[in-house]
Amino acid sequence: MKFPIPFFRSLIILLALLTVFYLRANDHAQAQDLDNVNINGRVADENGAVIPGASVTAKLLNTNAERTVITDAEGRYHIIELEPGAYAVRASFKNFATEERMNLTMVAGESVTLDFVLRPAGVTAQQTVVAEADAPLVDTTRTVVGGTVSRETVEQLPVASRAPYDLVFTLGGVTEEPLSTRGLAEDRNTNPRTTPEEAGNFSLSGGAAYSNNLTIDGLDNNDDRAARERFQPSIESVEEVQVITNQFSAEYGRASGGRVNLRTRGGSNQFRGRFFYFYKNRLFNANTFRNNSLGLSKPPFEEHNPGFTLSGPVALPQKFGPIGYDGRNRTFFFAAYEYDTILDSALIDTLVPVEQNTRFPLPQPTSLASRRIEDASATSLSAEVAPYLMQASTPLVNHIFTARIDHKFTDLHNATFLYQLGRLDNMRQFAGGNRLAEALQGSTRNTDALAYSDNLVFSAKLVNQLRAQFSSLAPAVETRSGTIVPVVLITINDPLSANDPERRTGTLVAGTSTTGATTRREFRFQIQDVLSYVRRAHSFKFGADLHHIRSIFDDLSDVSGTFSFASAGDFLANAPSRFRQNFQTRSIQRNSYAGIFIQDEWRVKPNFMLSYGLRYERESILTDANNFGPRLAFAYDPFKAGRTVVRAGFGIFYNRVLLRTLDDFTLGRQQLFFDTNDLRNPVTGNLMTASERRAFIAANLHFPETLKIDSPLVKQLGTLNTDFSRRRDPALRIPESYQANVGIEREIGRGFVFEMNLTWNRGVHLWREFNANAPVLPARYKNFTDYLLSRDFANFRTGTTGVRPIYNASTAGELVRFALTSPDIANPNVIDRVVEAGVPITVFNLNSVNSTTALDAALAALNNLRPDPTRGEVEQLASIGNSFYRGMTLELRRVFRQSGSGFGFSFRAAYTLSSLIDDGIVNTSDALVVADFRRERARSLLDRRHRFVFSGTLDVPKLMGRLRFSPILRWASGAPFNISIGGADRNLDDVSNDRPNFTGDTHLLRARPPGVPLDARVLAAFSLPTIGQTGNLPRNAAIGPNLFTFDLNITREFRLGEHFRLRPVVEIDNVLNHTVFSFGSEFVDFNALSPAATLAQRQALLDSFLVTTRTLRPRIFRFGVRFDF
């Protein structure tokens, strides 16, 4: 990959600056590393005189790995790039008693100052003075903003999903992804929308929810298509969850949001293990609000979740001869396996033909007692059908495995191997109904990764860390039949009356169902290297991070061919009414990423740390090369007591390219469609009639045989999509953000720490879409309504085909006219016909309520105003989006301490006050007015102004059962939601994102629970915009319901001898069974009624408009046990 010349200029300038600082350095540096820990300090005697040449040794207690350094002429020492964990640190010098500090526990990213005072050996009776060491509560050198959740907290807190990444919600400044369905209840007989794939997983400090960098042990764990994690490890294998909301170090990139790193557990010199088992059953759970309101029982649900962990030294007994090995103090292993299965089933309840089609056999009816003749249409054949009922097993099965080996080559050289395996097979999305078992469709997500980390200490001042990883990811949504056969859709009209509960009218689905089906394979190779060098007051870091990604995506919709039959009789007669098949549905994306950086942390004074650096990032899949990210931050201890720190930082950050968006554009250019419904009569030029299509299929296709891309029919009649296509803007750039933060952290005594942060996050060059081929309004008109009213439009038959360009019905006039009224006051959708001077004219009402014919005619009349009249919508992806975040986070936390009375507690409480303005939801968001995203700026769907989260642990004494209570409580004010008009394109720009007119007070636009009456003023203020105009209701103008969750984990530890512990667990989600309403990812539409609407239709609108349709999960119990040995 070639880097631009300006990069080398900037690099030379920065190197020169670093050299100057290096030459002028006078004090001792203290490095900051987000993945490792550092210990520094000074060794002196009782009189305060420094002791040069003293030995300081840090020993990791789990593995006995040691690192020794010698104090310099000023008595200072510095031990950098240590693995997080519990340490014993000792200082020694000739003729002085050794001093040792025990159990210094440090989490990733922490730097600890530890000073030693040595006494002469003859003065003290002990040759070694031992004392307990506590890490300081406030790290006065840390410049990044974020928090760490330790292993003890990870295991204790209630996490409904048992997914470690969900622990980010225990910290301030974190909110859910837009259109989130996270934690929603499972209701019977519903098929709700899911969150868009590209929406992301969570937002950190106002960054887009798809802009975070997820890592495991510092290596990539991103799914670059779906903007989510590649692998979710077992929560039992996680040592720490580290969340960085503002990362002002040039070492870290690939994210314009934050960074979340999972640090895995490692082995020790002791053999240790754990068996665990968790269980859920609907018998213990509450029913959902919707089920209760409809009188429905709880859906079937049973979950089993066993697993184990095992760790220790790698050892083979000497009886194995040459391969015998004792790995104590040298080689260690850790392994974790979790098996999660949810038992579920779906009822297939449909009608099938009694007779068999030998070309395409279907299952026999399960009962012939109620066989009947279907009620087929006049043009179709009828056949005898009978019920088919079968309970299909649709479980979720998930295998999660991690294995880690740590090996010490020498005290100065160690390495780690990590293997990750995930195998998810989820059939629970199969709804049954009219789908046969062979069409059963589910999702899989398989992933493997092998990672290697190497740490080499050249000297006390120079350390190198090399990491490499190969990973693969294979998610899919497809059927499990094992063989690829065509999709068969059979319309069956049951002759039973509509009120008969046994009536089963619908479309029978057989074969290899492909609706929404996809497969994908992603391969990634990553290598990164970081060289750390400490010189007096400076800690330098130089490094690079390289990725190569290959992604293969297949859109399986209609790939196997789809035959539609108008009746079971037609199916038995092999007489399809429609056939369609898609070709060239594979998208291959190759992307190489390179990030290089230079970073210096300068200890200007003992109480002032200055961090600055420069990062450059480049992705080969785009031509954007101007991706320089300067970083600047400081940490200042104003009172020099180690209890207070003031932090500030600024940086420019670049996101990574999301491959889903590029896949969409690739497929849009190349996908080839064959559909008999799109065929035209070669004589008249009109679309074929139903009878003509049947004749064509009978003459050219032989059910169930399908076509190939080189078939003559496909070559002759296959088409690209000219009505809708996509393209990339030539100036497309990688999205970026400008982040700044000012904060203060203060230890206030008795283990309490208070922290406040003010954060600004400005997102620029966000990806958005606009229709580059939308009609362009002539200059002298106010809107397209005025233009359409200004003239009559020619609708003469064209050429030899005889197709009318605007309105092609049999009653169509030679001219088309548009008006603002209808001749029938009661029905504004009426299409009028008048004759003037002997010329028939078709008249459309631009104020029609729900006439798609009027919309289509109006858009056709504007076709000559398009830049390219031969094409329809052309969505262009451009870097024109923006976001603006301001936030204040207040946090109070307390480390765990046990009192003499048996009580003990720790907690973290965080309140966030914020404002987030943006102009779109995801990468492919369109503006209401073509490309006018400034007009779209409004409160984001993520903008919950007030958020509060509390998590903690409370131990109670023996008299109260020695129980441990660990709650998570979250509350947030309502987020905005958008009100649209059901996808109607009233403003004639081809995009179905129109909003209504509103003349009332937008403060009245609030979600309402079922049963709460609608304010009459609200509904009266809504109206549809006239066709050709844009509604005036702002984007995201309404406010949704508040968020509230209260989950609780209760456990007790039983010690069974010296080496065994038993910990039963009861976890309760939604302890209070509080009903929390939500829209999930459902659309909220204003569906206008015509004057002729019935009372029932009017009442239905009153009952449904602005009413929340979903709720969060009800009270759910999980019972479990952990057995440690």
N, C-alpha and C positions, 0 to 999 in steps of 0.2 A: 504494500500500500504506500502510495506517495503522499508525503506531507507537504503542505504549502510553504513557500519561502517565508511568509510573515511569521510562521510558527518558529522557525529557527532564529529569526531576529529576536523574538520575545524570549526564547530560551537563552540566548547569549546574554541578553540584558539581565535576566533573572540570575543566571550563574555568576555574573559579575557582581551583582548586589550581594549574593550569598558569600562570595569570596571576601568582599570587604568586611562583612559582618564576622566572618571566620577569623580574619586577621586581627580584628579589634576585640575579639571575645575576651572577657576578663573573669566572668562568673561561671558557675557550673550550670549545665542545662538539665532540664527535666522533660523528657520526651512524653508525648501523648500518643497513645495507640488505642484505637477502638476495639481491637480484637485481643490484645494482650495487656499485661500489667507491668508497671515499673516501680522500683523501690530506690529511693535515694536518701541521702542524709549526710551527717557529719559525725566524726568520731573525735572525742576530746577527753581530757582527763578531768579530775574533780575541780581543778582550778580554771577550767575553760580553755586550756592550751590545746591546740589541735594536735592530733597524732597522725603524722604521715606514715605510710607504709603499713597501716593496720589491715588485717584481713577481715573481710565481711563476706559471709556465706549465707545464701538463701537456699533452704531445702524444702522442696515440695513434699508435704507429709504423706500424700497418697502413694508416691512412687519412690521417695527418697532421692529424687534427682536434685543435684546440687549445682549451684553456680557461685564462684568465688571471685571477688574483685579486690583490688588494693587501693586504699585511700591515697589521694594525691597530696601535693605539698600543702594544701589548705585543709587536709583532713577530710575531704569530701569523697564520697563514693557514689556510684550510679550503676544499678543493675537494670538493664533494659530488656524488652521483648521476652518477658517471662509468661509462662502459661498461667491463666487465672486459677485460683484455688487457695488452700490453706498452707501457710508457710511457717517455718521456724527460721528466724534470722539471728545470726550470732556474729559478734565482733570480738576480735582477739588481737593481742600484741604482746610481745615479749615482756615479761615482768609485770604484766597486768592480768587481773582476773578476767576470764572470758565472760561476756554478757550475752545472754540469749533471750530473744523475744519469741514466745510461742503463740501458735494459733492466730497468726495474722491472716485473716481471710479477706481476699480481694476478688472483686468481680471484674469482668472484662472492661477495659477502657479506664481503669483506675490507676492513679499514680499516688504513691504514699511516701511521705517524708518520715523517716525513722532515724532519729539521732541517738547516739550511744555515748554514755559517760562511763569510762573505764576507771576502776580503782586499782591501786597497786596490789599485787598478789599477797604481800605480807600484811596488808591492813585488814583484808576480809578473810573470814574463816572458810569461805567457799571458794573453790577454784573456778566455779562457774556460777554466775548469778542468773537465775531464771525468772522471768516475769511474763505475764500474759500481755499480749499486744492486741489492741483493737484498732482496726482501720478507722481513720478519721471519718466522721459523719459528713463532712464537707470537703470535697476535693477542690482545693483552691487553685489548681492549675488546669482544670478541665474547661475547655472553651466551647465544646459542642453542647447542644441542648437535647435532653432525652431522659430515659430512665431504664433501669434494668430490673427484671423480675427473676429472682433467684430460684434454684431448684426446689427449696423448701416451699416457697410461695406457689410455684408451678403445681406442685402436688396437692397443696392444701385448698387452693381456690376452686370453686365450682365452675367448670367449663362444660357446658351442655354438649358441645361437639367433640370434646376431648382433642381439640386441635390447638396446638401451642400458639399458632399465630393469632388466635382469637384473644389471647391475653393482652394484646395491645390495647384493648378497650378498657383496661384498668388504669390507663394513663390519661393525663389531660391532653387536650388538643387533638383528639382522635374522634372521627365520626365514620359512620357506615358509608358504603358506596351509594351512588344515586340509584333510585328505583330498586332499593334493596329488598330482597325477600328473606333476609337473614332472620332466623328464629321465628318464622311465621308458623301458625298452626296448620295441621293437616286436616282439612275438612273433607267430608264425604261428598262424592258426586260433583267434584269441581275439577276444572282444568285451568288453573290460573296461569297467568303469564310468568315467565322467569326473567330474572335480571339480565339485561343485554350482556353478551359475552365480554365485550370490550369495556364494560363499566368499571372493572377493577375490583379491589377487595376492601380497601379502607382508605381514608384520607388522613394524612398527617399534617397538621398545622396549615390547612388551607390548600395543600397541593392536590392535584387531580388524583382521584382514587386509583388511576392506572399508572401513576408515575413513581411508584416506590421501588426500591431495589431490595429484593428478598435474598438472603444468603444463609448458608449453613456452614459454620466454621469458616466464614469469610469468603466462601466460593459461591458462585451463582446458583440460585434456586428459583429462577424466573421462568414462567411460561410466556414467551415473547409474542404469542398470538393472543392469548386470552387475558393477559394482564393480571395474572394470579400466580400462586406458587406452583412450581413443578411437582414438588413432593412435600407431603405433610407427614413428618415423622411422628412416632408414638410420643405422647407426652411424657411417658416414663423414661425416654432416652434423652431428654433435654436437661442440660445443666443450667442454662440461662436463656432468657429471652431479652435481647437488647434492642431497644427502640431509640433511634436517633431521629428526632423531628427536624433538627437543623444541623447539618453536618458541615461545619466550617473548616474541614480539612481537605486539602487537595488530593489526599490519598484515595478518596472515595468518590465514585461517579456513577454513571448509568442511571441516574434518577434525578428528576426535577422536583421530587417530593422528598420523602424521608428514606431511612434505611432500617430494616429489621433483620437482625442476625440471630440465628439460633445456634447456640454453642452446645455441642453434644457431650454426653458424659464419657469419661474415659475409665480405664481400669486402674487397679492399685495393687499393692503387694499382698492384700488379703483377698481370698476368694469370697465373693459376695454374690447374692442373687435375690431375686424376688419373683414370686408367683402372684398374679393378680387376676381378678375376675370381677366384671361388672354386669349388671342385669337390669333390664327394663321390661315392663309388661303393662299393657293397657289397663289391667285390673286395678293397678295402683294409681292410675292417672285420672285427672279430671277430664271431662269432655270439653270440646271447644264451644265457643259462644254460638257459632253458626249451627253446629249440629244440634245443640240444645234448642235453639230457636225454631228449628224445623222438626224437632222430635226425632232426630236420628241418633242412633247409638254410636259409641266410639268405634272408630275403624280398628281392625285387627292390627296389633303391634306387639312384637316380642323381639328383644335384642339381647344377644349374648356376646360378651367382649372379654375373652380370656387372653392371657399373654404371660411373658416372663422376661426377666433381664438376668444376665449372668456376667460376672467380671472377675478379673484376678490376673495373676502373672501367667504368662504362657509357659507351660512346663510339660515336659515329657520325661517320665522316669528313666533312670539310668539303665534299666533293664532293656530299653530299646537300643542299647549300644550306641553306635555312632550318631544316631539321631536323637539321643537323649539330650534334654536341654532344660536348664533351670533359668527361667526368665525373671526371677525376683531381682528387683532393683534395675531391671533392664528392659524387659519386654512385657507388655500388658495388653489385655484385650477387654472389650466390652461388647456385648450383643444384646439386642432387644427385639422381641417379636410380639406382635399384636394381631389378633384375629378378631375381626368385628363382623358379625352377621346379624342382619335384621330379617326376620321371617315375615313374609308377606305373600299375598296371593291376589289374583285378579279374576273376576268372574267373566267368562266369555258367554254372552247371552245373545244369540242371534238366530236367524233363520238360514237354513241351507237347503239346496235342492234335494229332493228325495232321490232322483235319478243321478247317475254319475256321468261326468264328461270324461271320456277315456283319455282325451288329450291333456286334461288338467284335473286330476282327481281331487275332490274335496272330502273332508270327513263326513261320515254318515250321520244323520240326525240321531240325537240321543234319545228321542222319543217320537214315535209315529202316531201317538194317541191323538194329537191335535194337528195333524197334517191338514193343509188347506191349499187352495189354488191362489196364487198371488194375484193382486189387482194391478196388472200391467197396463201401460198406456196403449192406446189404440194402435200405434205403429210398432209395438213390441209384442213378442210372444210370451205367453203365460206358461208357468210350470208349477208343479206341486212342490211346496216347501214345507218344512217341519222344523221344530225348535232344535237348537244345538246348544247345550249348556255344559260348560266344563270349567272347573276351578284350576287355573294355571298358577303354578308356583312362581312368584316374582320376588326373589330375595335380593338383598344387598349383601355382598361378600367383599370384605376388604382385608388384604394381607399387607402388613407393614413390617419391614425388617431393616434393621441397621446393625452394622458390625464395624467395630473400630479396633485397630491395633496401633499401639504406641511403642516405638522402639528407640532406645537410647544407644547410639553408636559409641559416644563418649559423653563426658559431662558437658561438652561444648557442641554436641551435634546430636539432634534427635529428629525423628520423623513420625508421621501419622498417616495411616491408611484408613480410609473410610469407604464403606460400601452401603448403598441405599437401594432398597427394593420396595416398590409399591405395586399392588395388583388389586384394582378396584373393578368390580363387576356389579353394576346397579341396574336391576330389572324393575325397580319399584315405580319407574315412570310409566310402565305399561298399564293402560287403563282398562284393558279388556273390552267389554261391550261387543261391538260388531267385528272386532279384529280376531282372526283365528290365531291359534298358538304359533303357527309357522310364521306369522307376521309379527310375533312378539319382538319388540324393539327395546333395547336398553343401552346404557352407556358404559363404556369401559375406560379405564385410565391406568395405563401401565407405564412404569418408569423404572429406570436403573441408573445408577451413577457410581463411578469409582473415582475417588479423590485421593490426592497425595499432597502432604505438606512437609516441607523440609526446613528446619531451623538450624543455621550454622553460625556459631559465635566465633568470629575470627579473633576478636579481642574484646576487652571490656567496653571498648568504644565502637566496635564495628560488628554489626549483626546482619545477616542476610536471611530473608524468608522467601522460599520458593513454594508456590502452590500450583497444582495442575489438576484438571478434572475432565473426564469424559462422561457425558450424560445422554440418555435417550428418553424420549417421551412419546407415547403412542395413545392418545385419546381417540375415542370413536363413539359414534351413535349409530347403531346398525342392528339388524335382526340377527338372531342366533340360529337360523335354519341350517347354516353350514353350506348350503348350495345357493347359487345365484339363479333365481327364476324370475320371470316377469311379475309385476304387480298386477293383481286382478281386482277390479272394483265392480261390484254387482249391486245395482240399485234394486232393492226389494220393497215393494209396497204391500204391506200386510193388509188383507181384506177385513181384519177385525176393526171394530169401531174405535174411534179415538179415545173413548173413555174406558176401553177394556185394558186392564193392567197387563194382559198377556200380549198386547200389540207390540210388534218389534219392527216397525218400519225403519229403514235406514240403509246405509251402504255397507255391504259385506266386504271386508278387506282380506285378501288372501295373497299368498306369494311372498316375495321378498319386499316387505314394506320399505319405502325409501323416503317418506315424508320427513324432512329435516335430518336425513341421515348424512353423516360425514365420517371420514377417517383422516387421521393426520399422523405423521411421523416427524419428529424433530430430533436432530442430532446436534450436539454442541461439544466443542473442544475448547477448553479455557486454560490459559497459563498466565500466571502473574508472578512478579518478582518485586520485592521491596528491599532495598538496602538502607539500613539505618546507621548513622554515624554521629557520635556525640563528640563535640569538641568544645570544651569550656562551657560558655553560656549558650551554646547552640546545639540543637538536635536536628540533624538534617535527615531527610528521607528522599530517596529517588526511586522511582518504580514505574512499572508498566503493567497493563492488564490487557490481554489479547483474547478475543473470542472468534470462533468461526462457527456459524450456525447454518444448518441446512434443514429447511422445513418443506415437507411434501404434504399438500392438502388436497383431498378429494371431496368434491361435492357429489354425493350419491343420489340426489333427487332425480328420479326418472332415468337413471343411468341404465338400469336393467330393462327398461321399457315398461309402460303402463297401459293395460287394456281396460277400457271402461265398457260395461254392458248395461243397457237400460232396463234389463230384467233378468231373472234367473232363466227364463225361457230362452232369451237371446244367448245367454252363456252356454246352455246345453246345445244350442244350434250353432255355436262358434261364430256368432254374428256381432262383433264389437261395434259400438257406436262411436268410439274414439280411440286413437292410439297416439301416444307421445313418447319421445325418447330424447335424452340429452347426450351430447358428445363434447369432448375436449373440456372435461370438467376438473382437470388436475392443475394445480398451481404449485410451482416449485420456486421457493425463495432462498437465495444464498446471501448471507450477510456476514461480513467481517468487521469486527469492532476492534479499535485500538484506542487505549487511553494511556497517556503518559503524564507524569506529574513530578513536580519538585516542591518540597515542603520544608520549611524551617520553623522551629519553635525556639524562640529566643527568650531566655530568662534575663530580661533587662535588669530587674532587681529581684531580690529574694521574694518579694511579694507581688511581682508583676511579670506575667507571662504574655508574650506576643507571638502569635501564630500567623504565618502568612505563606502563601504558595500559589502555584499556577498549575492548572490541569488542562490538557488538550484532549479532545475526544473526536473520533472520526468513525463513521459507519459507511461501508462501501456501497450499501444499497441506495444511498442518496448522494447527490453531488455536493451537498452542503459541507463546506470545509472550514467555516469560520466559527469554530466551537471552542473558544478559549474561556476557561472558567477561573478567574482570579478568586482567591479566598483570603480573608483577613479577619482575625479575631484576637481578643485579649481576655485574660482573667486577672483580676486585681483584688488582692487581700488588703483592704484599706487599714485594718487595725493590726496586721501582722501577727494575729493570734491563731490563725488556722481555723477560724470559726465562721468567717464571712468571706464571700467572694462576689465581686461584681463582674459580670460577663457581658460582652458585646461581640457581635460578629456580622459579617456581610459576605455574600458569595453569589456567583452566577453558576447555575446548575443546568445541565442538559439531560433531557429524558432520552430513552432509547426508542427506536423505531418499533411500532407495534405491527406485527406481520399480518394480523387479520385484515387490517385496512388495505394493505397492499395486495393480499390475496383477492379481496373483493374487486379491486381494480384490474388485476390480471385476468380473472375469470370473466369480468364484464367485457373485455376486449375479444376473448377467444371462444367463449362458450357458444356451441352450435345447437340449435333447437329444431326438432322435427315434431310437428303437432298437426294432426289432421283437422283440428278446429281452426287452424290458420290458413287452410288451403282455399284458393280462389278458383272459381269457374273460369277456365281459360277463354271462354267465349264472352261471357258478360263482365268478367272482372270482379264480380261480387263474391263475397264469402260463400262457400258451398253451403247448400241447404243440408239438413240432417239426412235426407234420403240420398243426396249426392255423396255425402261423406261415407255413408254405409256402402254405397256401390263402389266407391274408390277403395275402401278397405277390403271389400270382398275380392276385388280384382287384383290388388297389389300386395296384400299381406296374408299370411297364413298363421292364424293363432295356434299355438303360443309362440311361434318363431318371431324373433325381433330383428332389428336392423344392425348393420355395422357402419362405421363411418365412411367406408368406401363403397357402400351400397349405392346403386344408381339413384334411388329415391332420395337419399340424403344429399348426394351431390347436386341433384336437380332442385330439391324443394327444401332442404335444410336452410335455416336462416340464422343470422346473427341478430341480436336484439337491437333494433334501430330505434325503438320507442324509449329505451332506457339504456344508458351506457355511462361509463366512468372514465375519468382521465386524471392524471396528476398535473398539478401546476408546475411549470418549469422551474419556478423559484421555491419549490417545497423545501422547508427547513426542518431541522430537529427542534421540537418544542423546548423552551427553556424557562427558567424562573430566576427572578432576582429576590434573594431572601436576606432579611436583616433581623437581628434579635438583640434585645437589651434585657438583662435579667440580673437578679440578685438572689443569692442563696445564703441562709443564715442558720447556724445552729443556735437554738434558743433554750437549751438545757434539758436535762433528763431524757436524752435520746430523741428529742423533737427537732425537726428541721423544717424551716419554712422556705419556700422558693416562689419567686414571681418572675414571669417572663412576658415581655411584650414582643410580638412577632409581626413582621410584615412579609408578605409573599406575593409577588407580582408575576403572574404567568403570562408569557408572551409567545407569539408564533405557535399558538395551539392550533391543532389541525381542525379544520371545519370544511364543510362542503357548500357549494352553491351551484345552481343550474346555469351553466355557461351558455345554454341554448334557449333560455327562456325568452318569450316575446319581449321586444323592447318598445316601450311606449313612445309614440311620436311626441315631439317636444311641445306641441300646442295643446295637449290634452292633460287634464288633471289626473285621470285614472283610466283604466281600461273600460270602465262603465261608460264614460263619456265617449270614448272612441267607438264602442259598439253601438251606441245610440245615434251616432252621427251619420250613419249611412245604411243602405241595404247591401247585403253581400251576395255576390253571384254564387249560385248553387247549381249551375248547369252541369249536365253529364259531361264527363271529360273523355276525350279520345275515343278509342274503340271499345274501351271497357264499360263505359256508361256509368261509372261510379260518380256519385255526387260528392263534392269535396267537404261539405259541412254537415249535411243531414241527408242520409241515404235511404230513408224509409220509402215505402211505396207511395205514401201520401205526401212526400216532400215537394215543396214548391220550387220554382226556378230561382227564386230569391229567398234570402233569409233575413229576417228583421228581428231586432231586439227591442223590448219595451220594458217599462217598469211596473206594469200592471197586467193582470190576467182578466180575460173576459168573464171568467167564472170566479166571483169573489170568494166563494166557498172553497175553491180548489186552485191555489196559485201555481200548481204544477201543470196545468192544462197547456198543451201545445196548440196554438190557434192557427187557423189557415184562412187567409183572405185573398181576394182576387181584385187586382187594380189594373185597369186598362187591359184586361184579358190575361194578365200575368199572375199566376198563383204565387203567393208569398207565405212562407211559414214564419210564424211569430212566436218567439220564446220570451218568457217572462224572466227578467234578470233578478226578480225577487221571489223566484220559486223557492220552496222550502227544502225539498230533498229530491229534486229531479236531476239525476245524473245525465239525462239526455240533454238538458239545457246547458249543463257544465261542459259536456263534450262538444256541443255545437259552438259554444262561445270560444273554447280553446281552439277549435278547428278554424274559426273565423280569424283568429290571430296568427295562424300558422305562417303567413308571409312576413310577419314581423320578427320571426326568429332569425338569428344570424345565419343558421343553416336550415332552410325550410324542409330539406329532405330527411331530417332527423328529428327525433323527439327530445326528451330530457337528456342532458349531458351533465352529469354531476362532476364538478371539478374539485379535487382535494387541494386545499391551499392553507398556508400558515398564516391565518388572519384572525385567530381567536385570542381572547384575553381573559384574565381573571385577576381579581383584586381581593386580598385577604388582610384583615387586621384582627389580631387576637391578643387577649390577655389571659394568661393561665396562672392561677394561684394554687399552690400545692402545700399541704401540711402532711408530714409523714413522721413515723416513729419506728425505730428499730425495735425488735423483740427483746423484751426484758422480763424476767421472772421475779415476782416479789416474794417476800418471805411468807405471805399468807397463801401461796399457791396460785394466785392469779398471775397471768402474764398476757401481754397483748402487744401487737404491732398493727399499724394501719397506714394507708395512703389515701388521702382525700384530695381531690382535684376539682377545681371549678374553672370553667372556660367561658369567657365572654368574647364573642367574635362576630365578625361580619365578612361574608364571602359573596362577592359579586362576580358573575361570569356571564357568558353569552352562548353557552351550549352545554349539552350533557356529555356527549362522547365525541370521538374523532369525526364522526359522520353527521354531526348536527348541521341542519340548515337554518338560515335566518328566514323570518316570515317575509321580509322584503329582500329580494335577491341580493346576496352578498353584504347586506347592511347589518353587520353584527353589532355595531354600536347601538343601534335601536333595540337590539335583543338584550342588552345588559340589564340584569335584574338579579335579585337574590337567587343564589344557587339552590338547587335541590338539596345540597349538603348544608345549607345555612341554618343550622339550629343555633340560635343566638346564645342560649344559655345551656350549658352542659355541666353536670355534676356526676362524679363517680367516686364511690367509696369502696375500698376493699381492705380486708384485714384478717387478723387471727386473734382469737380470744381463748386462752386456756383457763379453765375453772378448777378449783381445788378438789380434793378427794371427797369432801362432803357433797359436792355437786356432780360427782361421777367422773371427775378428771376428763371431762370431754373437751374437745377442741372445736370451736365454732369459727367457720371462715366464710364470711358473706361477700358478695359483690352486689352493690346497689348502684343502679344507673338511672339518672333522670335527665331529660333534655326537653327543651321547648319545641314546639311544632316546627317542622321544616316546610318550606313552600311547596306547592304543587301547581302544575299547569292545567289550564282548562282549554280544551280544544273543541272542535265541532265534528268529531267523528271521522276525520280524514278527508272531508270534502275540500276540494281545491277551489275555493271561492275567489281567490285573487289571481287565478289563472297563471301560476308559475310552475305547474306540473308537480309541485311538492305538497304533500298532504299534511301539512302542519299548521293549517289556518286556525285562527282564534276568533271568538265572537266579538261583537260590539257589547260594550257595557257602559251604562250611563249612571250607575249608582256609586256608592261608597265602597271602594275595594276592601276596606277594613271589615266589611260584613261577609267577605268571602272566606268562610271557614268550613272545614270538614265537620260533618255532624254524624253522630252514631245513629244506627237504625232506631226508628221510633221517635226521634227528636224532630219536631215540625220545622219546615223550611220557612224562613222569613219571607213573607210575600213580596217585600221590597226587592229582594235579591232576584227572584225569578222575573219580576216585571222589568228589571233593568237590562236584561239580556235580550239580544236580537242577533239575527244572522246578518253579516255584511252583504250588501248587494253584490251579485256576481260581477267581478271586475274590480272589487275594492278589498281593502285589507281591514280586518277587525281592529278596533282600538284597544282591546283588553291587553295590558302588558303581559309579558311572559312571566310565568310563575307568580301570578298575582294572588293566589289563595294560600291559606295557611292550614297545614295538616294537623293531626292530633299530636299531643305530647307523647314522649317515649318514657316508659317506666319499666324497669326490670329489677327484681330482687331475688337472687339465687343464694342458696346456702349449702355449705358442706359441713357435715357433722361427723367427727371421727373420734376414736379413742385408741390409744396404744396399750397393748398388753405385752409385757416382756416375758418371754418363755425361756428363762435361763439367760446365759450371758450372750448368746449369739443369735437368738431368735426373737422376732417381733411380729405380732399380729395386730393389724389395724383394720377393723371393720369401718365401712364408710357408708353414710347415707347422704346422697346429694339430691337437693330439691330445687328444681327450676320453677320460678314463679311461685315462691312460697305462699303468697297471699292469694293465689289464684285470681289475680287482678286482671280484668279485661282491658287490654290495650289495643286500640283500633289502629288500623293502617290501611293504606291503599296498595301496599306492596309495589308491584310494577304495573298495576292496571292503569289504563287511560281514564281520565275524568273528562267526560264530554258533555257539552250542552247540545241536546238533541231537540231542535226546535220543532214545534207542532204546527200543522196546517190549521186553518180556521175550521176545517171539517173534522178535526180530531174528536174521537169519542170521549166520553167521560172516563172510561177505563184507561184510555191512553193518557189523558191529562193527569189522572191520579197516579199512574205508574211513574210519570215524570216527577211529580211531587214527592213520591216515595223514594226515588232513587237518586235524584240529583244531589251531588256533593255528599252522598252517604258513603262512609267507609265500607269497603267490601271484605276486608280481611282483618284478622286479629293476630297478635303474637301468641305463642304457644301457651296452653293452660298449665296448671300445676302438673309437673311430671317428676316421678321419683326414679332415682337410680340407686340400686343397692350394690355394694362392692366390698371387696376385701383385698388387702395387700399383706402378703406374708414374706417378711424379709429374713434372710439367713446369711 
